[in-house]
Amino acid sequence: MTVTTLVILVIIVMLVMLALRMPVAFALGLSGALGLFALRGDAFATRTLGSVPFAETATFSLTIIPMFILMGMFAVKARIAEQVYKVAAHAFRNFPGGLGVATVMACAGFAAVSGSSIGTAATMSRLSVGEMQKHGYHTSMATATVAVAGTLGVLIPPSVILVLYAIMTRESVAKVLAAGIIPGILSALAYSLYIIIASRSSRTKVQSRELEGALVAAGGGGAAPAQAAPAPPAENETRWRDLPIRGVVRVGILFFIVLGGMYSGIFTPTESAAIGALAAAIMLIAEMYKEGFKATVNALTEALKETAGTTSMVFAIIVGSAILSVFFVAARVPHMLTEAVISAGWNPHVTMGLLLLALIPLGMALESISILVITVPLLYPVATELGFDGIWLAILIVKLIEIGMVTPPVGINCFVVAGASGVRVTEIFKGVLPFVVVELILVVILFFVPQLSLWLPSLVSF
């Protein structure tokens, strides 16, 4: 059996196991182990399986991942998302599509402290979908807004996926996190612009239908009056002093501690994550103490349990992907892929664009961390060989992963929103399609204007 045939068989085995709903970590690790046994024999495979799990996880830099996850869980239990959403809804109440814009901005703010796309989508769907429906938003639009805006959790720092990319590629964690700031802001603005345009269009159609109905009522003929659809949110009479501004202040404090401490040189990236988690714990206690000692302890305990579960899942995937990566390296897959790409003689941008586009169908079948750990060991060497910046590549991979998180058949964010809101997932997928177009336009812009991703990292000295 040739090496190429063996690699194809290993990939097929991995995909079959994933299709059979085997946990991702086991699917990656078992397929890699089978490949190593077939390629190098029992002795090499046994040594690898004995050493890789410890070698890949006994790394101090990985401690940043549970710290960021812990900070996000504390922020959720401290009700920061709810507070930010109330403030955003009031701030954008006079905009066309004001609640939709408020949802996007609240997701962006909460993403800045949670670092989790799924956590952001799950939390915000409970807060905003019902409110948007109450104010006349179509169900597909309301749920799609939350699903897509929730993806900002993997782009705006502190992003666990960006941290994992930096660790896998040996890029600077601080620079990779900085690279996500401008694309994250652009994404939030682009989503908001689409919502405003769609809301204006919807309002115009409603007005024309009402006019037509009035003509019919006056005996002018024509169709029957249509039912009025999405109306803008009613004027909110809540005063600013009555709003939970403390939520916005807390987001600012956590963002300043993590990024300010990191980029000022006061803390290392790992230390900033730990200090951020401590600050979030203090905020949780400050928020919950009025409800009693027992409620506070329960909130802290739940946050710790959820952090342990999520961290275990991430580290298991790291181990599984490391075993598969050892097989790929032993089979010289990155080298063969690089040689094949270079020998094809295509324009580097065309080549890189085609390789990146392959992430979209992957995103339709796999969840985000799986895509990252499978593709980065293959794409990163090719990109650097072709002269592309590894930090620029990180942002493009994450943006394409975002698209995968909302596209069928998996679209994990859509399923999270469906579970939290009780809306059929097919309804959510319908509303997501225009947002996917917006995402693809953003990817093209980031691809051809790399300075949008690289300017801030260029100011970071470590």
Disulfide bonds with the S-S distance in Angstrom:
none
